[in-house]
Amino acid sequence: MPDRLTHSRDPLPNLRGEDEQELAYLIHLIESLSWPLFSTPNNQPTCLLGRHPHPKHGAFCASLYSFSKNGGKSLDLGPETGPSRKLVLVKLLEVVEMEIGRMMLNDEWHGRKGGKEGVGSGGAGRV
């Protein structure tokens, strides 16, 4: 096989030294985990990466935005800043996981509170 054909299948070098597949996986994980945090299913969570304008705070920033079908956008989580794209995505993933955990604990608390109020109301079910 000619040498030129084998080189065309090699991945292009990454100038930042970061694994693009790992970054894509982190973005997918953030977006797929965050959908329960939105009040309406019409809003699509989207993870955005950008450059931070003030290098002393980190070179990159990542945020979670929701975009509606009519073109509206809102910042939902972030921005998280850091020296690399991977680090800011890891920070944002931690925030998403924390918010999901907070939502679950809140739901459990409301479930217990609602369950206690329903038990024994009016004396039904007591022996």
Secondary structure, 3 states (H helix, E strand, C coil): CCHHHHHHCCCCCCCCCCCHHHHHHHHHHHHHHHHHHCCCCCCEEEEEEEECCCHHHCCEEEEEEEECCCCCEEEEEEEEEECCHHHHHHHHHHHHHHHHHHHHHHHHHHHHHHHHHHCCHHHCCCC
